[in-house]
Amino acid sequence: MLTLPCAKLNLGLNIINKRHDGYHNLETVFIPIPLYDVLEINVMDERFPSETACDIKITGNKIECEDNDNIVIKAYNLIASEYNIPRIHVHLFKNIPSQAGMGGGSSDAAYMLKALNKMFELNITNQELKKYAARLGADCAFFIESTPVFATGIGDSLTPVNIKSILSNYYVAIVKPSIAISTKNAYAHINPHHPQKCCKEIIKQPLETWKHELINDFEEQAFKEYPELQKIKNSLYEHGAIYAQMSGSGSAMFGIFKDKPNNISVCFRQHYTTILKLQY
């Protein structure tokens, strides 16, 4: 079986308060974007000598963890602990940048859950899959359906939002420098607070107003530690972006454009860049 885990972007991100369990409650809008990893799954021959039930091969972009510690393996083990499924081979081709705030690992895990459910006819509902996904990571549940949502809680309470009339046929340019931001460190410098206006309401406004109201709380500290990120954001605006922001707590910066920005790749040639057309 072949499946294509997609990436996501955050539209606004506000850290509301710290919970008793050590996590933080947040508000954000998740949107899927047409940037994909590739996940191929095959049943392992019973004669194949493997020490693990889920044999994985990872190619493409480098991941900063051992293959057997990959969240895709954790997704398999979670399902295998409750369902009688066979051993499998997995080939994961990484195309989504890592440590970018684009949910690449979370997406891989969620799509693994969905693939196992379909491949072995487990009849797990989407609601149940979301519960499994939430056990693997805060934003994993979003990728079970991969549709635009307003996310609250730790990112696992999801309410559908309609952005078709707002973003369809716009372009998004993504610039990911070789900067790794620790999520733990990012949260350590956050001062939780309720925003003056919720991001769910702001995205209903004309896109031109987002620049002044739609805020990612992680940007302030990230820009202090890594001035290059602020420069990239400013440059995206200089190249005609209607709105620009850092995605999640990672280091990917994105700009939303009405027309395709043809000179972005040249301007940011020292960084990972891609330009995608949004369709909702």
VENVEN-V445390 format. One record per residue. N is the residue number from 0. RES is the residue in three letters. SS is DSSP state (~ for helix, > for strand, _ for the rest). OMEGA is omega in whole degrees, -180 to 180 (* if undefined). D_CENTER is the distance of its C-alpha to the mean C-alpha in Angstrom with 2 decimals. Layout:
{{N | RES | SS | OMEGA | D_CENTER} {N | RES | SS | OMEGA | D_CENTER}}
This chain:
{{0 | MET | _ | 179 | 22.50} {1 | LEU | > | 178 | 19.86} {2 | THR | > | -172 | 16.41} {3 | LEU | _ | 176 | 13.50} {4 | PRO | _ | -178 | 9.94} {5 | CYS | > | 174 | 7.90} {6 | ALA | > | 176 | 4.90} {7 | LYS | > | 169 | 3.99} {8 | LEU | > | 172 | 6.05} {9 | ASN | > | 168 | 8.03} {10 | LEU | > | -174 | 11.69} {11 | GLY | > | 176 | 13.59} {12 | LEU | > | -179 | 12.98} {13 | ASN | > | 177 | 16.15} {14 | ILE | > | -169 | 17.06} {15 | ILE | > | 180 | 19.98} {16 | ASN | > | 178 | 21.72} {17 | LYS | > | -177 | 21.83} {18 | ARG | _ | 179 | 22.48} {19 | HIS | _ | -180 | 25.33} {20 | ASP | _ | 178 | 23.11} {21 | GLY | _ | 177 | 21.69} {22 | TYR | _ | 179 | 18.24} {23 | HIS | > | 170 | 17.61} {24 | ASN | > | -177 | 17.46} {25 | LEU | > | 171 | 15.25} {26 | GLU | > | 178 | 14.97} {27 | THR | > | 172 | 12.19} {28 | VAL | > | 175 | 11.41} {29 | PHE | > | 171 | 8.15} {30 | ILE | > | 175 | 8.74} {31 | PRO | > | 176 | 7.92} {32 | ILE | > | -176 | 9.18} {33 | PRO | > | 174 | 11.64} {34 | LEU | > | -165 | 10.31} {35 | TYR | > | 160 | 10.71} {36 | ASP | _ | 176 | 11.55} {37 | VAL | > | -179 | 14.86} {38 | LEU | > | 179 | 15.90} {39 | GLU | > | -176 | 19.68} {40 | ILE | > | 176 | 21.58} {41 | ASN | > | 177 | 25.36} {42 | VAL | > | -179 | 27.85} {43 | MET | _ | 175 | 29.57} {44 | ASP | _ | -177 | 33.32} {45 | GLU | _ | 179 | 35.21} {46 | ARG | _ | -176 | 37.21} {47 | PHE | _ | -177 | 34.28} {48 | PRO | _ | 180 | 34.71} {49 | SER | _ | 178 | 31.39} {50 | GLU | _ | -179 | 31.13} {51 | THR | _ | 180 | 27.80} {52 | ALA | _ | 179 | 27.07} {53 | CYS | > | -179 | 23.76} {54 | ASP | > | -173 | 24.46} {55 | ILE | > | 172 | 21.48} {56 | LYS | > | -178 | 21.52} {57 | ILE | > | 177 | 18.65} {58 | THR | > | -179 | 19.14} {59 | GLY | > | -179 | 17.54} {60 | ASN | _ | -179 | 15.58} {61 | LYS | _ | 176 | 16.77} {62 | ILE | _ | -178 | 14.99} {63 | GLU | _ | 173 | 16.56} {64 | CYS | _ | 177 | 17.71} {65 | GLU | _ | -178 | 20.45} {66 | ASP | ~ | -175 | 19.82} {67 | ASN | ~ | 175 | 21.22} {68 | ASP | ~ | -177 | 18.93} {69 | ASN | _ | -178 | 15.78} {70 | ILE | ~ | 175 | 13.74} {71 | VAL | ~ | 176 | 14.78} {72 | ILE | ~ | 179 | 18.31} {73 | LYS | ~ | 178 | 17.67} {74 | ALA | ~ | 178 | 16.54} {75 | TYR | ~ | -177 | 19.77} {76 | ASN | ~ | 179 | 21.88} {77 | LEU | ~ | 179 | 20.80} {78 | ILE | ~ | -178 | 21.96} {79 | ALA | ~ | 179 | 24.93} {80 | SER | _ | -177 | 26.13} {81 | GLU | _ | -180 | 26.88} {82 | TYR | _ | 179 | 27.54} {83 | ASN | _ | -180 | 29.88} {84 | ILE | _ | -177 | 27.82} {85 | PRO | _ | 173 | 28.99} {86 | ARG | _ | -177 | 27.87} {87 | ILE | > | 166 | 25.44} {88 | HIS | > | 177 | 24.50} {89 | VAL | > | 170 | 20.85} {90 | HIS | > | 179 | 19.97} {91 | LEU | > | 175 | 16.38} {92 | PHE | > | -177 | 16.06} {93 | LYS | > | 177 | 13.22} {94 | ASN | _ | 177 | 12.54} {95 | ILE | _ | 180 | 8.95} {96 | PRO | _ | 177 | 9.86} {97 | SER | _ | 179 | 9.66} {98 | GLN | _ | -175 | 9.72} {99 | ALA | _ | -174 | 8.12} {100 | GLY | _ | -177 | 5.77} {101 | MET | _ | 171 | 3.17} {102 | GLY | _ | -176 | 2.11} {103 | GLY | ~ | 179 | 5.26} {104 | GLY | ~ | 179 | 7.63} {105 | SER | ~ | 179 | 6.68} {106 | SER | ~ | 178 | 6.66} {107 | ASP | ~ | -179 | 9.81} {108 | ALA | ~ | -178 | 11.33} {109 | ALA | ~ | -180 | 11.10} {110 | TYR | ~ | 173 | 12.47} {111 | MET | ~ | 177 | 15.01} {112 | LEU | ~ | -179 | 16.20} {113 | LYS | ~ | -179 | 16.66} {114 | ALA | ~ | 178 | 18.41} {115 | LEU | ~ | 179 | 20.71} {116 | ASN | ~ | -179 | 21.59} {117 | LYS | ~ | -175 | 22.59} {118 | MET | ~ | -175 | 24.18} {119 | PHE | _ | 174 | 26.38} {120 | GLU | _ | -177 | 26.99} {121 | LEU | _ | 177 | 26.07} {122 | ASN | _ | 175 | 25.96} {123 | ILE | _ | -179 | 23.21} {124 | THR | _ | 177 | 22.24} {125 | ASN | ~ | 179 | 18.76} {126 | GLN | ~ | 178 | 19.57} {127 | GLU | ~ | 178 | 20.48} {128 | LEU | ~ | 179 | 17.45} {129 | LYS | ~ | 178 | 15.29} {130 | LYS | ~ | 175 | 17.63} {131 | TYR | ~ | -177 | 17.25} {132 | ALA | ~ | -179 | 13.45} {133 | ALA | ~ | 178 | 13.83} {134 | ARG | ~ | -179 | 16.16} {135 | LEU | ~ | -179 | 13.69} {136 | GLY | _ | -172 | 11.02} {137 | ALA | _ | -177 | 10.58} {138 | ASP | _ | -178 | 7.41} {139 | CYS | _ | -175 | 8.41} {140 | ALA | _ | 180 | 10.87} {141 | PHE | ~ | -173 | 8.86} {142 | PHE | ~ | 175 | 8.40} {143 | ILE | ~ | 178 | 12.16} {144 | GLU | ~ | 176 | 13.03} {145 | SER | _ | 175 | 10.07} {146 | THR | _ | -177 | 12.16} {147 | PRO | _ | -178 | 12.05} {148 | VAL | > | 167 | 12.69} {149 | PHE | > | -175 | 13.99} {150 | ALA | > | 176 | 12.66} {151 | THR | > | -174 | 15.22} {152 | GLY | _ | 177 | 16.42} {153 | ILE | _ | -178 | 13.95} {154 | GLY | _ | -175 | 11.18} {155 | ASP | _ | 175 | 12.85} {156 | SER | > | -165 | 15.45} {157 | LEU | > | 177 | 14.42} {158 | THR | > | -178 | 16.77} {159 | PRO | > | 174 | 16.59} {160 | VAL | _ | -180 | 17.06} {161 | ASN | _ | 179 | 18.76} {162 | ILE | _ | -177 | 17.65} {163 | LYS | ~ | -177 | 19.48} {164 | SER | ~ | -176 | 22.37} {165 | ILE | ~ | -170 | 20.38} {166 | LEU | ~ | -179 | 17.91} {167 | SER | _ | 179 | 19.20} {168 | ASN | _ | 169 | 20.75} {169 | TYR | _ | 178 | 19.33} {170 | TYR | > | 173 | 17.77} {171 | VAL | > | 175 | 14.79} {172 | ALA | > | -179 | 15.43} {173 | ILE | > | 178 | 12.89} {174 | VAL | > | -178 | 14.64} {175 | LYS | > | 176 | 13.43} {176 | PRO | _ | 180 | 16.48} {177 | SER | _ | 178 | 17.34} {178 | ILE | _ | 179 | 16.67} {179 | ALA | _ | -180 | 15.13} {180 | ILE | _ | 177 | 14.58} {181 | SER | _ | 179 | 15.27} {182 | THR | ~ | 179 | 13.32} {183 | LYS | ~ | 179 | 16.74} {184 | ASN | ~ | 179 | 18.55} {185 | ALA | ~ | 180 | 16.38} {186 | TYR | ~ | -178 | 17.19} {187 | ALA | ~ | -178 | 20.77} {188 | HIS | _ | -178 | 21.49} {189 | ILE | _ | 171 | 20.25} {190 | ASN | _ | -174 | 23.04} {191 | PRO | _ | 179 | 21.83} {192 | HIS | _ | 174 | 23.27} {193 | HIS | _ | 179 | 23.18} {194 | PRO | _ | 178 | 22.56} {195 | GLN | _ | 180 | 25.49} {196 | LYS | _ | -177 | 23.58} {197 | CYS | _ | -180 | 20.56} {198 | CYS | ~ | 178 | 17.57} {199 | LYS | ~ | 179 | 18.13} {200 | GLU | ~ | -177 | 21.58} {201 | ILE | ~ | -177 | 20.82} {202 | ILE | _ | 176 | 18.70} {203 | LYS | _ | -179 | 21.85} {204 | GLN | _ | 174 | 23.83} {205 | PRO | _ | -175 | 24.53} {206 | LEU | ~ | -179 | 21.72} {207 | GLU | ~ | -179 | 24.20} {208 | THR | ~ | -175 | 24.30} {209 | TRP | ~ | -176 | 20.66} {210 | LYS | ~ | -174 | 21.51} {211 | HIS | ~ | -174 | 23.83} {212 | GLU | ~ | -175 | 22.19} {213 | LEU | _ | -168 | 18.38} {214 | ILE | _ | 169 | 17.49} {215 | ASN | > | -175 | 14.77} {216 | ASP | _ | -179 | 16.83} {217 | PHE | _ | -174 | 15.37} {218 | GLU | ~ | -173 | 16.74} {219 | GLU | ~ | -179 | 20.37} {220 | GLN | ~ | -179 | 20.42} {221 | ALA | ~ | -179 | 18.05} {222 | PHE | ~ | 176 | 20.42} {223 | LYS | ~ | -178 | 23.39} {224 | GLU | ~ | -176 | 22.34} {225 | TYR | _ | -178 | 21.00} {226 | PRO | ~ | 179 | 23.03} {227 | GLU | ~ | -180 | 21.64} {228 | LEU | ~ | 177 | 18.44} {229 | GLN | ~ | 179 | 20.83} {230 | LYS | ~ | -180 | 22.76} {231 | ILE | ~ | 179 | 19.87} {232 | LYS | ~ | 179 | 19.10} {233 | ASN | ~ | -179 | 22.84} {234 | SER | ~ | 177 | 23.20} {235 | LEU | ~ | 176 | 20.65} {236 | TYR | ~ | 180 | 22.86} {237 | GLU | ~ | 180 | 25.92} {238 | HIS | _ | 172 | 24.83} {239 | GLY | _ | 178 | 24.63} {240 | ALA | _ | 174 | 21.18} {241 | ILE | _ | 179 | 21.67} {242 | TYR | > | 178 | 18.73} {243 | ALA | > | -176 | 16.71} {244 | GLN | > | 168 | 14.28} {245 | MET | > | -180 | 12.08} {246 | SER | _ | 178 | 8.38} {247 | GLY | _ | 178 | 7.88} {248 | SER | _ | -178 | 10.29} {249 | GLY | _ | -173 | 9.58} {250 | SER | _ | 177 | 11.98} {251 | ALA | > | 175 | 10.58} {252 | MET | > | 179 | 12.83} {253 | PHE | > | 176 | 12.95} {254 | GLY | > | 178 | 16.02} {255 | ILE | > | -174 | 16.92} {256 | PHE | > | 175 | 20.24} {257 | LYS | _ | 178 | 22.85} {258 | ASP | _ | -177 | 24.16} {259 | LYS | _ | -180 | 22.68} {260 | PRO | _ | -170 | 22.98} {261 | ASN | _ | -174 | 24.90} {262 | ASN | _ | -177 | 25.42} {263 | ILE | ~ | -177 | 21.94} {264 | SER | ~ | 179 | 21.83} {265 | VAL | ~ | -178 | 25.32} {266 | CYS | ~ | -176 | 24.73} {267 | PHE | _ | -173 | 21.78} {268 | ARG | _ | 179 | 23.09} {269 | GLN | _ | -179 | 22.75} {270 | HIS | _ | 169 | 18.92} {271 | TYR | > | 177 | 16.27} {272 | THR | > | 172 | 16.20} {273 | THR | > | 178 | 15.38} {274 | ILE | > | -175 | 16.45} {275 | LEU | > | 174 | 15.25} {276 | LYS | > | -178 | 17.14} {277 | LEU | _ | 178 | 15.58} {278 | GLN | _ | 180 | 17.25} {279 | TYR | _ | * | 17.03}}
